[in-house]
Amino acid sequence: MAIYVCPLCGYEYDPQNGDPENGIPEGTEFEDLPEDFVCPLCGAAKEEFEKQDNDEDDDR
Ligand SMILES: [Zn+2]
């Protein structure tokens, strides 16, 4: 499962953890999040998130 990162504040969405505080059960793929999902920290839209690939996550 891919981790997605908010480019604005650095929040990481990890599908293994989900976001229970916001009603997202663990094991929920980022792709399966509702379209109105927003970053719980800064409110960035789902479309702002960037996929974090293991190979290319070192350009910050
Ligand atoms: Zn954010």
N, CA, C, O and the ligand as a Tripos MOL2 file, in Angstrom:
@<TRIPOS>MOLECULE
protein
  241   239    61     0     0
PROTEIN
NO_CHARGES

@<TRIPOS>ATOM
      1 N           0.8510   -1.1970    0.0000 N.3       1 MET1
      2 CA          0.0000    0.0000    0.0000 C.3       1 MET1
      3 C           0.8810    1.2390    0.0000 C.2       1 MET1
      4 O           1.9090    1.2940    0.6750 O.2       1 MET1
      5 N           0.4620    2.2150   -0.7600 N.am      2 ALA2
      6 CA          1.2730    3.4060   -0.9290 C.3       2 ALA2
      7 C           0.9260    4.4630    0.1140 C.2       2 ALA2
      8 O          -0.2360    4.6680    0.4650 O.2       2 ALA2
      9 N           1.9640    5.1180    0.5900 N.am      3 ILE3
     10 CA          1.7840    6.2480    1.4960 C.3       3 ILE3
     11 C           1.6650    7.5120    0.6510 C.2       3 ILE3
     12 O           2.3820    7.6840   -0.3340 O.2       3 ILE3
     13 N           0.7600    8.3840    1.0460 N.am      4 TYR4
     14 CA          0.6040    9.6630    0.3490 C.3       4 TYR4
     15 C           0.9510   10.7840    1.3100 C.2       4 TYR4
     16 O           0.6330   10.7260    2.4980 O.2       4 TYR4
     17 N           1.6050   11.7970    0.7830 N.am      5 VAL5
     18 CA          2.1040   12.8800    1.6290 C.3       5 VAL5
     19 C           1.4770   14.2070    1.2200 C.2       5 VAL5
     20 O           1.3530   14.5220    0.0360 O.2       5 VAL5
     21 N           1.0920   14.9680    2.2250 N.am      6 CYS6
     22 CA          0.6060   16.3210    1.9620 C.3       6 CYS6
     23 C           1.8110   17.2170    1.7070 C.2       6 CYS6
     24 O           2.6780   17.3480    2.5720 O.2       6 CYS6
     25 N           1.8750   17.8320    0.5320 N.am      7 PRO7
     26 CA          3.0390   18.6640    0.1980 C.3       7 PRO7
     27 C           3.0600   19.9750    0.9720 C.2       7 PRO7
     28 O           4.0870   20.6520    1.0160 O.2       7 PRO7
     29 N           1.9670   20.3280    1.5660 N.am      8 LEU8
     30 CA          1.8940   21.6160    2.2600 C.3       8 LEU8
     31 C           2.4170   21.5470    3.6910 C.2       8 LEU8
     32 O           3.0970   22.4620    4.1580 O.2       8 LEU8
     33 N           2.0890   20.4410    4.3930 N.am      9 CYS9
     34 CA          2.4760   20.3900    5.8030 C.3       9 CYS9
     35 C           3.2750   19.1390    6.1460 C.2       9 CYS9
     36 O           3.7910   19.0110    7.2570 O.2       9 CYS9
     37 N           3.3750   18.2180    5.1940 N.am     10 GLY10
     38 CA          4.1820   17.0350    5.4480 C.3      10 GLY10
     39 C           3.4320   15.8920    6.0970 C.2      10 GLY10
     40 O           4.0280   14.8600    6.4050 O.2      10 GLY10
     41 N           2.1350   16.0520    6.3120 N.am     11 TYR11
     42 CA          1.3380   14.9580    6.8780 C.3      11 TYR11
     43 C           1.3970   13.7530    5.9520 C.2      11 TYR11
     44 O           1.2740   13.8810    4.7340 O.2      11 TYR11
     45 N           1.5860   12.5830    6.5480 N.am     12 GLU12
     46 CA          1.6390   11.3650    5.7540 C.3      12 GLU12
     47 C           0.3930   10.5300    6.0020 C.2      12 GLU12
     48 O           0.0510   10.2270    7.1450 O.2      12 GLU12
     49 N          -0.2780   10.1650    4.9240 N.am     13 TYR13
     50 CA         -1.3970    9.2400    5.0520 C.3      13 TYR13
     51 C          -0.8890    7.8280    4.8240 C.2      13 TYR13
     52 O          -0.4560    7.4820    3.7250 O.2      13 TYR13
     53 N          -0.9430    7.0180    5.8700 N.am     14 ASP14
     54 CA         -0.5000    5.6290    5.7680 C.3      14 ASP14
     55 C          -1.7370    4.7320    5.8020 C.2      14 ASP14
     56 O          -2.4470    4.6760    6.8060 O.2      14 ASP14
     57 N          -1.9880    4.0280    4.6910 N.am     15 PRO15
     58 CA         -3.1910    3.1870    4.6050 C.3      15 PRO15
     59 C          -3.2700    2.1510    5.7170 C.2      15 PRO15
     60 O          -4.3630    1.7480    6.1140 O.2      15 PRO15
     61 N          -2.1280    1.7200    6.2200 N.am     16 GLN16
     62 CA         -2.1430    0.7190    7.2880 C.3      16 GLN16
     63 C          -2.7200    1.2960    8.5780 C.2      16 GLN16
     64 O          -3.2660    0.5620    9.4020 O.2      16 GLN16
     65 N          -2.5990    2.5890    8.7460 N.am     17 ASN17
     66 CA         -3.1130    3.2280    9.9520 C.3      17 ASN17
     67 C          -4.4730    3.8950    9.7210 C.2      17 ASN17
     68 O          -5.2650    4.0550   10.6490 O.2      17 ASN17
     69 N          -4.7250    4.2780    8.4710 N.am     18 GLY18
     70 CA         -5.9370    5.0270    8.1900 C.3      18 GLY18
     71 C          -5.9260    6.3290    8.9520 C.2      18 GLY18
     72 O          -4.8660    6.8750    9.2560 O.2      18 GLY18
     73 N          -7.1050    6.8230    9.2590 N.am     19 ASP19
     74 CA         -7.2100    8.0530   10.0210 C.3      19 ASP19
     75 C          -8.4710    7.9560   10.8780 C.2      19 ASP19
     76 O          -9.4660    8.6380   10.6330 O.2      19 ASP19
     77 N          -8.4000    7.0870   11.8920 N.am     20 PRO20
     78 CA         -9.5890    6.7920   12.7150 C.3      20 PRO20
     79 C         -10.2380    8.0270   13.3150 C.2      20 PRO20
     80 O         -11.4580    8.0740   13.4720 O.2      20 PRO20
     81 N          -9.4380    9.0180   13.6470 N.am     21 GLU21
     82 CA        -10.0010   10.2300   14.2460 C.3      21 GLU21
     83 C         -10.9130   10.9560   13.2790 C.2      21 GLU21
     84 O         -11.7710   11.7400   13.6840 O.2      21 GLU21
     85 N         -10.7190   10.6880   11.9930 N.am     22 ASN22
     86 CA        -11.5390   11.3510   10.9920 C.3      22 ASN22
     87 C         -12.4450   10.3600   10.2540 C.2      22 ASN22
     88 O         -12.9290   10.6300    9.1550 O.2      22 ASN22
     89 N         -12.6560    9.2200   10.8860 N.am     23 GLY23
     90 CA        -13.6110    8.2700   10.3280 C.3      23 GLY23
     91 C         -13.0680    7.3950    9.2170 C.2      23 GLY23
     92 O         -13.8300    6.7480    8.4980 O.2      23 GLY23
     93 N         -11.7320    7.3720    9.0720 N.am     24 ILE24
     94 CA        -11.1350    6.5210    8.0530 C.3      24 ILE24
     95 C         -10.5620    5.2800    8.7300 C.2      24 ILE24
     96 O          -9.5710    5.3790    9.4530 O.2      24 ILE24
     97 N         -11.1640    4.1220    8.5090 N.am     25 PRO25
     98 CA        -10.6720    2.9150    9.1720 C.3      25 PRO25
     99 C          -9.3010    2.4950    8.6490 C.2      25 PRO25
    100 O          -8.9490    2.7750    7.5030 O.2      25 PRO25
    101 N          -8.5380    1.8250    9.4980 N.am     26 GLU26
    102 CA         -7.2330    1.3640    9.0370 C.3      26 GLU26
    103 C          -7.4000    0.3730    7.8830 C.2      26 GLU26
    104 O          -8.3840   -0.3630    7.8050 O.2      26 GLU26
    105 N          -6.4120    0.3810    6.9960 N.am     27 GLY27
    106 CA         -6.4840   -0.5020    5.8340 C.3      27 GLY27
    107 C          -7.1560    0.1400    4.6310 C.2      27 GLY27
    108 O          -7.3440   -0.5150    3.6050 O.2      27 GLY27
    109 N          -7.5190    1.4110    4.7430 N.am     28 THR28
    110 CA         -8.1660    2.1050    3.6270 C.3      28 THR28
    111 C          -7.1170    2.6780    2.6780 C.2      28 THR28
    112 O          -6.3080    3.5220    3.0640 O.2      28 THR28
    113 N          -7.1420    2.2100    1.4360 N.am     29 GLU29
    114 CA         -6.2140    2.7370    0.4420 C.3      29 GLU29
    115 C          -6.5190    4.2120    0.1780 C.2      29 GLU29
    116 O          -7.6670    4.6480    0.2540 O.2      29 GLU29
    117 N          -5.4730    4.9590   -0.1310 N.am     30 PHE30
    118 CA         -5.6870    6.3810   -0.4150 C.3      30 PHE30
    119 C          -6.7020    6.5570   -1.5480 C.2      30 PHE30
    120 O          -7.5470    7.4520   -1.5090 O.2      30 PHE30
    121 N          -6.6040    5.7000   -2.5390 N.am     31 GLU31
    122 CA         -7.5220    5.7850   -3.6760 C.3      31 GLU31
    123 C          -8.9740    5.5890   -3.2580 C.2      31 GLU31
    124 O          -9.8950    6.0450   -3.9350 O.2      31 GLU31
    125 N          -9.1630    4.9050   -2.1320 N.am     32 ASP32
    126 CA        -10.5180    4.6080   -1.6840 C.3      32 ASP32
    127 C         -11.0780    5.6610   -0.7340 C.2      32 ASP32
    128 O         -12.2240    5.5630   -0.2940 O.2      32 ASP32
    129 N         -10.2700    6.6630   -0.4220 N.am     33 LEU33
    130 CA        -10.7690    7.7300    0.4320 C.3      33 LEU33
    131 C         -11.8470    8.5200   -0.3080 C.2      33 LEU33
    132 O         -11.8100    8.6270   -1.5340 O.2      33 LEU33
    133 N         -12.8020    9.0700    0.4330 N.am     34 PRO34
    134 CA        -13.8200    9.8930   -0.2220 C.3      34 PRO34
    135 C         -13.1900   11.0960   -0.9070 C.2      34 PRO34
    136 O         -12.1410   11.5880   -0.4900 O.2      34 PRO34
    137 N         -13.8470   11.5600   -1.9660 N.am     35 GLU35
    138 CA        -13.2990   12.6880   -2.7290 C.3      35 GLU35
    139 C         -13.1770   13.9450   -1.8750 C.2      35 GLU35
    140 O         -12.3860   14.8390   -2.1760 O.2      35 GLU35
    141 N         -13.9650   14.0020   -0.8110 N.am     36 ASP36
    142 CA        -13.9100   15.2050    0.0230 C.3      36 ASP36
    143 C         -12.9360   15.0640    1.1900 C.2      36 ASP36
    144 O         -12.9220   15.8820    2.1100 O.2      36 ASP36
    145 N         -12.1260   14.0150    1.1330 N.am     37 PHE37
    146 CA        -11.0820   13.8820    2.1460 C.3      37 PHE37
    147 C         -10.1430   15.0800    2.0610 C.2      37 PHE37
    148 O          -9.7460   15.5040    0.9760 O.2      37 PHE37
    149 N          -9.8000   15.6150    3.2250 N.am     38 VAL38
    150 CA         -8.8230   16.6970    3.2510 C.3      38 VAL38
    151 C          -7.7680   16.3730    4.3010 C.2      38 VAL38
    152 O          -8.0020   15.5860    5.2190 O.2      38 VAL38
    153 N          -6.6160   16.9900    4.1470 N.am     39 CYS39
    154 CA         -5.5470   16.8110    5.1110 C.3      39 CYS39
    155 C          -6.0490   17.2080    6.5060 C.2      39 CYS39
    156 O          -6.5440   18.3200    6.6930 O.2      39 CYS39
    157 N          -5.9220   16.3020    7.4840 N.am     40 PRO40
    158 CA         -6.4120   16.6000    8.8300 C.3      40 PRO40
    159 C          -5.6180   17.7040    9.5250 C.2      40 PRO40
    160 O          -6.0770   18.2670   10.5200 O.2      40 PRO40
    161 N          -4.4620   18.0080    9.0200 N.am     41 LEU41
    162 CA         -3.6450   19.0390    9.6520 C.3      41 LEU41
    163 C          -3.8450   20.4140    9.0360 C.2      41 LEU41
    164 O          -3.9820   21.4050    9.7530 O.2      41 LEU41
    165 N          -3.8630   20.4780    7.7060 N.am     42 CYS42
    166 CA         -3.9160   21.8020    7.0820 C.3      42 CYS42
    167 C          -5.0960   21.9760    6.1510 C.2      42 CYS42
    168 O          -5.3170   23.0710    5.6340 O.2      42 CYS42
    169 N          -5.8620   20.9130    5.9270 N.am     43 GLY43
    170 CA         -7.0650   21.0490    5.1250 C.3      43 GLY43
    171 C          -6.8280   21.0020    3.6230 C.2      43 GLY43
    172 O          -7.7200   21.3450    2.8470 O.2      43 GLY43
    173 N          -5.6360   20.5810    3.2030 N.am     44 ALA44
    174 CA         -5.3630   20.4800    1.7700 C.3      44 ALA44
    175 C          -6.2570   19.4170    1.1380 C.2      44 ALA44
    176 O          -6.5770   18.4070    1.7660 O.2      44 ALA44
    177 N          -6.6530   19.6520   -0.0980 N.am     45 ALA45
    178 CA         -7.5390   18.7240   -0.7920 C.3      45 ALA45
    179 C          -6.8180   17.4170   -1.1010 C.2      45 ALA45
    180 O          -5.5910   17.3620   -1.1920 O.2      45 ALA45
    181 N          -7.6220   16.3670   -1.2600 N.am     46 LYS46
    182 CA         -7.0670   15.0480   -1.5800 C.3      46 LYS46
    183 C          -6.1590   15.1060   -2.8010 C.2      46 LYS46
    184 O          -5.1190   14.4500   -2.8560 O.2      46 LYS46
    185 N          -6.5790   15.9120   -3.7850 N.am     47 GLU47
    186 CA         -5.8100   15.9810   -5.0330 C.3      47 GLU47
    187 C          -4.4470   16.6310   -4.8490 C.2      47 GLU47
    188 O          -3.5850   16.5270   -5.7210 O.2      47 GLU47
    189 N          -4.2480   17.3070   -3.7100 N.am     48 GLU48
    190 CA         -2.9480   17.9270   -3.4640 C.3      48 GLU48
    191 C          -1.9050   16.8960   -3.0340 C.2      48 GLU48
    192 O          -0.7030   17.1100   -3.1900 O.2      48 GLU48
    193 N          -2.3750   15.7900   -2.4980 N.am     49 PHE49
    194 CA         -1.4550   14.7930   -1.9610 C.3      49 PHE49
    195 C          -0.5960   14.1750   -3.0560 C.2      49 PHE49
    196 O          -1.0090   14.0320   -4.2070 O.2      49 PHE49
    197 N           0.6120   13.8180   -2.6480 N.am     50 GLU50
    198 CA          1.5370   13.2150   -3.5900 C.3      50 GLU50
    199 C           1.9210   11.8330   -3.1030 C.2      50 GLU50
    200 O           2.1850   11.6210   -1.9200 O.2      50 GLU50
    201 N           1.9470   10.8990   -4.0340 N.am     51 LYS51
    202 CA          2.3140    9.5380   -3.6880 C.3      51 LYS51
    203 C           3.7830    9.4810   -3.3120 C.2      51 LYS51
    204 O           4.6370   10.0710   -3.9730 O.2      51 LYS51
    205 N           4.0550    8.7620   -2.2420 N.am     52 GLN52
    206 CA          5.4430    8.6290   -1.8220 C.3      52 GLN52
    207 C           5.9640    7.2570   -2.2440 C.2      52 GLN52
    208 O           5.5850    6.2310   -1.6800 O.2      52 GLN52
    209 N           6.8370    7.2620   -3.2420 N.am     53 ASP53
    210 CA          7.4390    6.0120   -3.6940 C.3      53 ASP53
    211 C           8.7400    5.7960   -2.9570 C.2      53 ASP53
    212 O           9.5040    6.7320   -2.7210 O.2      53 ASP53
    213 N           8.9790    4.5620   -2.6000 N.am     54 ASN54
    214 CA         10.1950    4.2540   -1.8560 C.3      54 ASN54
    215 C          11.4550    4.6630   -2.6160 C.2      54 ASN54
    216 O          12.4630    5.0490   -2.0240 O.2      54 ASN54
    217 N          11.3700    4.5680   -3.9460 N.am     55 ASP55
    218 CA         12.5540    4.8390   -4.7520 C.3      55 ASP55
    219 C          12.8760    6.3230   -4.8720 C.2      55 ASP55
    220 O          14.0360    6.7130   -5.0000 O.2      55 ASP55
    221 N          11.8390    7.1350   -4.8300 N.am     56 GLU56
    222 CA         12.0770    8.5370   -5.1570 C.3      56 GLU56
    223 C          11.4720    9.4750   -4.1290 C.2      56 GLU56
    224 O          10.7590   10.4180   -4.4700 O.2      56 GLU56
    225 N          11.7640    9.2050   -2.8770 N.am     57 ASP57
    226 CA         11.2330   10.0930   -1.8420 C.3      57 ASP57
    227 C          12.3500   10.9040   -1.2030 C.2      57 ASP57
    228 O          12.1820   11.4440   -0.1090 O.2      57 ASP57
    229 N          13.4890   10.9890   -1.8820 N.am     58 ASP58
    230 CA         14.5940   11.6910   -1.2520 C.3      58 ASP58
    231 C          14.8360   13.0870   -1.8230 C.2      58 ASP58
    232 O          15.8850   13.6860   -1.5820 O.2      58 ASP58
    233 N          13.8670   13.6040   -2.5760 N.am     59 ASP59
    234 CA         13.9920   15.0090   -2.9320 C.3      59 ASP59
    235 C          13.0580   15.8220   -2.0250 C.2      59 ASP59
    236 O          12.3740   16.7470   -2.4640 O.2      59 ASP59
    237 N          13.0600   15.4480   -0.7780 N.am     60 ARG60
    238 CA         12.1920   15.9810    0.2530 C.3      60 ARG60
    239 C          10.7490   15.7990   -0.1420 C.2      60 ARG60
    240 O           9.8510   16.1880    0.6040 O.2      60 ARG60
    241 ZN         -1.4550   19.0820    5.0880 Zn       61 ZN61
@<TRIPOS>BOND
     1     1     2 1
     2     2     3 1
     3     3     4 2
     4     3     5 am
     5     5     6 1
     6     6     7 1
     7     7     8 2
     8     7     9 am
     9     9    10 1
    10    10    11 1
    11    11    12 2
    12    11    13 am
    13    13    14 1
    14    14    15 1
    15    15    16 2
    16    15    17 am
    17    17    18 1
    18    18    19 1
    19    19    20 2
    20    19    21 am
    21    21    22 1
    22    22    23 1
    23    23    24 2
    24    23    25 am
    25    25    26 1
    26    26    27 1
    27    27    28 2
    28    27    29 am
    29    29    30 1
    30    30    31 1
    31    31    32 2
    32    31    33 am
    33    33    34 1
    34    34    35 1
    35    35    36 2
    36    35    37 am
    37    37    38 1
    38    38    39 1
    39    39    40 2
    40    39    41 am
    41    41    42 1
    42    42    43 1
    43    43    44 2
    44    43    45 am
    45    45    46 1
    46    46    47 1
    47    47    48 2
    48    47    49 am
    49    49    50 1
    50    50    51 1
    51    51    52 2
    52    51    53 am
    53    53    54 1
    54    54    55 1
    55    55    56 2
    56    55    57 am
    57    57    58 1
    58    58    59 1
    59    59    60 2
    60    59    61 am
    61    61    62 1
    62    62    63 1
    63    63    64 2
    64    63    65 am
    65    65    66 1
    66    66    67 1
    67    67    68 2
    68    67    69 am
    69    69    70 1
    70    70    71 1
    71    71    72 2
    72    71    73 am
    73    73    74 1
    74    74    75 1
    75    75    76 2
    76    75    77 am
    77    77    78 1
    78    78    79 1
    79    79    80 2
    80    79    81 am
    81    81    82 1
    82    82    83 1
    83    83    84 2
    84    83    85 am
    85    85    86 1
    86    86    87 1
    87    87    88 2
    88    87    89 am
    89    89    90 1
    90    90    91 1
    91    91    92 2
    92    91    93 am
    93    93    94 1
    94    94    95 1
    95    95    96 2
    96    95    97 am
    97    97    98 1
    98    98    99 1
    99    99   100 2
   100    99   101 am
   101   101   102 1
   102   102   103 1
   103   103   104 2
   104   103   105 am
   105   105   106 1
   106   106   107 1
   107   107   108 2
   108   107   109 am
   109   109   110 1
   110   110   111 1
   111   111   112 2
   112   111   113 am
   113   113   114 1
   114   114   115 1
   115   115   116 2
   116   115   117 am
   117   117   118 1
   118   118   119 1
   119   119   120 2
   120   119   121 am
   121   121   122 1
   122   122   123 1
   123   123   124 2
   124   123   125 am
   125   125   126 1
   126   126   127 1
   127   127   128 2
   128   127   129 am
   129   129   130 1
   130   130   131 1
   131   131   132 2
   132   131   133 am
   133   133   134 1
   134   134   135 1
   135   135   136 2
   136   135   137 am
   137   137   138 1
   138   138   139 1
   139   139   140 2
   140   139   141 am
   141   141   142 1
   142   142   143 1
   143   143   144 2
   144   143   145 am
   145   145   146 1
   146   146   147 1
   147   147   148 2
   148   147   149 am
   149   149   150 1
   150   150   151 1
   151   151   152 2
   152   151   153 am
   153   153   154 1
   154   154   155 1
   155   155   156 2
   156   155   157 am
   157   157   158 1
   158   158   159 1
   159   159   160 2
   160   159   161 am
   161   161   162 1
   162   162   163 1
   163   163   164 2
   164   163   165 am
   165   165   166 1
   166   166   167 1
   167   167   168 2
   168   167   169 am
   169   169   170 1
   170   170   171 1
   171   171   172 2
   172   171   173 am
   173   173   174 1
   174   174   175 1
   175   175   176 2
   176   175   177 am
   177   177   178 1
   178   178   179 1
   179   179   180 2
   180   179   181 am
   181   181   182 1
   182   182   183 1
   183   183   184 2
   184   183   185 am
   185   185   186 1
   186   186   187 1
   187   187   188 2
   188   187   189 am
   189   189   190 1
   190   190   191 1
   191   191   192 2
   192   191   193 am
   193   193   194 1
   194   194   195 1
   195   195   196 2
   196   195   197 am
   197   197   198 1
   198   198   199 1
   199   199   200 2
   200   199   201 am
   201   201   202 1
   202   202   203 1
   203   203   204 2
   204   203   205 am
   205   205   206 1
   206   206   207 1
   207   207   208 2
   208   207   209 am
   209   209   210 1
   210   210   211 1
   211   211   212 2
   212   211   213 am
   213   213   214 1
   214   214   215 1
   215   215   216 2
   216   215   217 am
   217   217   218 1
   218   218   219 1
   219   219   220 2
   220   219   221 am
   221   221   222 1
   222   222   223 1
   223   223   224 2
   224   223   225 am
   225   225   226 1
   226   226   227 1
   227   227   228 2
   228   227   229 am
   229   229   230 1
   230   230   231 1
   231   231   232 2
   232   231   233 am
   233   233   234 1
   234   234   235 1
   235   235   236 2
   236   235   237 am
   237   237   238 1
   238   238   239 1
   239   239   240 2
@<TRIPOS>SUBSTRUCTURE
     1 MET1         2 RESIDUE 1 A MET
     2 ALA2         6 RESIDUE 1 A ALA
     3 ILE3        10 RESIDUE 1 A ILE
     4 TYR4        14 RESIDUE 1 A TYR
     5 VAL5        18 RESIDUE 1 A VAL
     6 CYS6        22 RESIDUE 1 A CYS
     7 PRO7        26 RESIDUE 1 A PRO
     8 LEU8        30 RESIDUE 1 A LEU
     9 CYS9        34 RESIDUE 1 A CYS
    10 GLY10       38 RESIDUE 1 A GLY
    11 TYR11       42 RESIDUE 1 A TYR
    12 GLU12       46 RESIDUE 1 A GLU
    13 TYR13       50 RESIDUE 1 A TYR
    14 ASP14       54 RESIDUE 1 A ASP
    15 PRO15       58 RESIDUE 1 A PRO
    16 GLN16       62 RESIDUE 1 A GLN
    17 ASN17       66 RESIDUE 1 A ASN
    18 GLY18       70 RESIDUE 1 A GLY
    19 ASP19       74 RESIDUE 1 A ASP
    20 PRO20       78 RESIDUE 1 A PRO
    21 GLU21       82 RESIDUE 1 A GLU
    22 ASN22       86 RESIDUE 1 A ASN
    23 GLY23       90 RESIDUE 1 A GLY
    24 ILE24       94 RESIDUE 1 A ILE
    25 PRO25       98 RESIDUE 1 A PRO
    26 GLU26      102 RESIDUE 1 A GLU
    27 GLY27      106 RESIDUE 1 A GLY
    28 THR28      110 RESIDUE 1 A THR
    29 GLU29      114 RESIDUE 1 A GLU
    30 PHE30      118 RESIDUE 1 A PHE
    31 GLU31      122 RESIDUE 1 A GLU
    32 ASP32      126 RESIDUE 1 A ASP
    33 LEU33      130 RESIDUE 1 A LEU
    34 PRO34      134 RESIDUE 1 A PRO
    35 GLU35      138 RESIDUE 1 A GLU
    36 ASP36      142 RESIDUE 1 A ASP
    37 PHE37      146 RESIDUE 1 A PHE
    38 VAL38      150 RESIDUE 1 A VAL
    39 CYS39      154 RESIDUE 1 A CYS
    40 PRO40      158 RESIDUE 1 A PRO
    41 LEU41      162 RESIDUE 1 A LEU
    42 CYS42      166 RESIDUE 1 A CYS
    43 GLY43      170 RESIDUE 1 A GLY
    44 ALA44      174 RESIDUE 1 A ALA
    45 ALA45      178 RESIDUE 1 A ALA
    46 LYS46      182 RESIDUE 1 A LYS
    47 GLU47      186 RESIDUE 1 A GLU
    48 GLU48      190 RESIDUE 1 A GLU
    49 PHE49      194 RESIDUE 1 A PHE
    50 GLU50      198 RESIDUE 1 A GLU
    51 LYS51      202 RESIDUE 1 A LYS
    52 GLN52      206 RESIDUE 1 A GLN
    53 ASP53      210 RESIDUE 1 A ASP
    54 ASN54      214 RESIDUE 1 A ASN
    55 ASP55      218 RESIDUE 1 A ASP
    56 GLU56      222 RESIDUE 1 A GLU
    57 ASP57      226 RESIDUE 1 A ASP
    58 ASP58      230 RESIDUE 1 A ASP
    59 ASP59      234 RESIDUE 1 A ASP
    60 ARG60      238 RESIDUE 1 A ARG
    61 ZN61       241 GROUP 0 **** ****
